[in-house]
Amino acid sequence: MVEGIQAVARGADSQEYAQSPQTARADAARRTVPGAAQEAAAGLSSVELAQVAKLAVIDRHVRAHEQAHLAAAGPYAKGGPSYSYVRGPDGNLYAVAGEVALDCSPVQGDPEATIEKARVIQAAANAPADPSTQDRMVAAAAARMEQAARQELDQQRQEQLLRTAYGLPDVQPPGSLFSLAA
C-alpha cells in the first residue's frame, strides 16, 4: 500500500507456498525438533505434523522475503520487518505475512537525489526472488517518482542553459515572460 510518504512492501500471500500433505509429512519427518518442541511434536497427529511443516516452510520464506527487502532498502527502510503470525498445532508462532515500511517521499529541491532514492526503492521492492503484487506496486510508484524527478531535472537544466546562453538573470519568477530581443 502506498500512503503519503510511506510505502509498504508486503511478503507474498502464504497460500502460494502451500505443500501437498504428502510433501509436508515428508518434510516433517526429516525435520529435527530440539528439546521441548520435540516432545510437543511427539503428541501431534500426522495431519498436525504436516501443518507444522507447512507453516515452517511459509515462515522461512516470509522471513527471507522481508530480509531481502530490508537489505536492499538501505537508509530508506523505516525500521525492521514486521510480521503477522499464526499459532501452529505445536504451540509455536509462525510468520505467515510480513512487511517492510519504506520512506518513498521525494527529496525536496534535489531531483538528482530523488532519482537515486527512487532507484533504491525500486531495487528494494523487487529484491525478493518472487515480488508480490504489493511489491510491484511500490516499484511502479518509485518509477513514477523517478520519472517526475527526471522531468524536473531536465527543466532545471534547460532553464540554466537559457540563462547562460542569453545572459539572463539566474532567477526568473515562475510564470514570467522574458524577451529574447536585445
Secondary structure, DSSP 8 states (H G I E B T S, - for coil): -EETTEEEEE---GGGG---HHHHHHHHHH----HHHHHHHHT--HHHHHHHHHHHHHHHHHHHHHHHHHHHHGGGB-SS-EEEEEE-TTS-EEEEEEEEEEE----TT-HHHHHHHHHHHHHHHT-SSS--HHHHHHHHHHHHHHHHHHHHHHHHHHHHHHHHHHT--S---TT-------
